[in-house]
């Protein structure tokens, strides 16, 4: 972990005092990229004769040129590899163990269509970047996935994956038309990741084309613009993506277009702790904030705050769903997928015993979730918000929350339903909710429906103190070291 606890000019990590919970307040370490030899920006240009890349070369030749330039750069101590202006066809690439390099895409890197994709050295990815250390992917150009050619295929590749990357940044790139998820992360060592100024654009009817799916520790996503056919940004804390959970995530000043908005889940098995989302806008998204998991794919999600966000023409603004991807055994799946329908309650909801500490059945837990200064106008005949817990009893009532959804608070949250037909906030099986700052306007009354012994005061008479948590962020500091960070002893360039 990379924390600073000095007051002046740095960040402050606060402890759990006076109703607050410890909050991560420092940005990830940012890569330090050395200058090229002789300060020549074109020293590692892939079109240099020793590398052989060109706009007329084959996809395989350009992939080999990029690999050769990156390896030469990394071996020499680092620098910037340039893909200049122009359209470069490029085959799939597997990059392994690079350090102190910046792959700067100023032209267009064009993936082959499905028919010409051929044997894939990157496995199930277009670019598989393993054990990146102090590396960047940047530039003013575009990486195009040629996704339309994969329509109907059951073997679409994910686009760009960083596996066990540490001190990694993606800046200013435009990524479009990915066959499947755009950016994904995997492995147990992922840490200190920054996205800044990145645009991800996929058609709204392209399935499974998530924009950015971060995992790991110490992640910052800022100033990004994402429109996709699935989750725009999603934290998927599954064993296949991350082995040690997700911790210390900050998403700020981002623009969400069409797609499924900002999600946590639907797999939260490995847990997520300390996440802040601030100053974001959502326009024409199916959802705004969507926390989702079901039995078998659940873990503990806690200490999450959403603040100062605006939503326009979203279907359902806020979702906390414990039945995600549970099939129709109890009739709770999210169909139609564009928003939540009113009246999902089922009298056959099973009574379950849940154990947040020894969660052998992988139930979802959502604890200490705070919403403040959120303004949303919704579109369509859907619920403006839904909180759906389990009909649960804790295994140990002395140190576990009464329900699997516990301590949710709202402060100055204003949700306005579609005037031509909409539903308010439906709440099922939750505990310790403060709704005093939640203001709902919907055409179908009542604006609030509570089911299953939900423990919450009536909104009109709520007078309880804040039961959620307030994250306090005093200042922000991007740490650009004067030299490359020293690799961790656990960091290897193999596997």
Order of alpha helices (4+ residues) and beta strands (2+ residues): beta-beta-alpha-beta-beta-beta-beta-beta-beta-beta-beta-beta-beta-beta-beta-beta-beta-beta-beta-beta-beta-beta-beta-beta-beta-beta-beta-beta-beta-beta-beta-beta-beta-beta-beta-beta-beta-beta-beta
